[in-house]
Amino acid sequence: MKCISVYTKNFAVFSDIYEEIMKTPFAENEEKEIEGIVVSESGEVPDSYLDRMRTKPDVVVMKVKEQNVTILQHGDVFEIILPEEENVIH
């Protein structure tokens, strides 16, 4: 799973830029600024990371079902967890 970190603790700000983040292409470990907020491609995370984070009491877990995206909020960061893109050969 790919992780994109958004460095803000303000949910309203995160919500305002979420769609723009999702449309923005990121290279591996690339950092960009979107509307004054630092956003970075944080590489791959294992399935166990998501399971571990879900058990922590200070982590908020949100799911965007239509996109199969999980969002974690903890401290001053939101983490957008994107599923692996499947490569299907026809």
N, C-alpha and C positions, 0 to 999 in steps of 0.2 A: 504494500500500500504506500502511496505517495503522501507526504505531509507538507502542507503549506502553513507556515506560522505567520500570524498577524499580531503585531505588537501593540495592542491596546487593551485596556480593561473595560472600555465603554461599549456595551452591547449595541447601543443606538448607532454609534460610529461604525462598528463592525457590520451591522445590518445594512447601513447605507452604502458601503463599498463592496459587499459580498458578491453581487452580480458582476461587478467590474473585475474583481479578483478572479472569478471563475472564467472570465473571457480572456484573461491575460496569460500569454504563454510565458513559462519560466524555464530557463535552462537549469541544469543541476546546480544546486547551491547558490542560485542567483538571488540577489536582493534588489527589491524595487521599492519606490515610494509611491503610494496611491493616496491622493488627497491628504498628504502630510503624515500618513501612517506607513511605517516600515512593514513590508511584506516580504517573506523569503521562502524559497523552495528549500525545504529542510531534508530532502532525501527520502529514502525508503524507511518505513517502520515495519517491524514484524507484527503479526496478528497478536502476539502475546502483549505487545505494548498497549494496544487498545483494551485488552482484557484487564491488564494491570491498572490502567488509568480509570476504568469504570468502577473499580472497587474503592477508590480513594474518596473520602468524604468531601474534600475541597474541590472536586472536579465536577463540572456540569457537563453532561453528555446530551447533545442534540442530534437528531437524525433528520436529514432531508431525503425522505423516502423516494420521491420521484427521480432523484439523481443518485441514489445509493451512496450518499455522502454522510460522514459522521463528523460532527464539530465538537471539539473539546474546549472548554473554557476553564482555565486555572491561572491564578495569579494575574499577571498583566498580559496574558497571551491567549489568543484563540488558535487552535490547531484544526485545520481542515484536513480530514483524512479521506483521501480519494482511493477508490478501489483500483486494483491493477487493471489496465486496459488489456482486454483479451485480443490476441492476434489470431484471427480466424482466416484460414486459407480456403478459398472456394475453388 
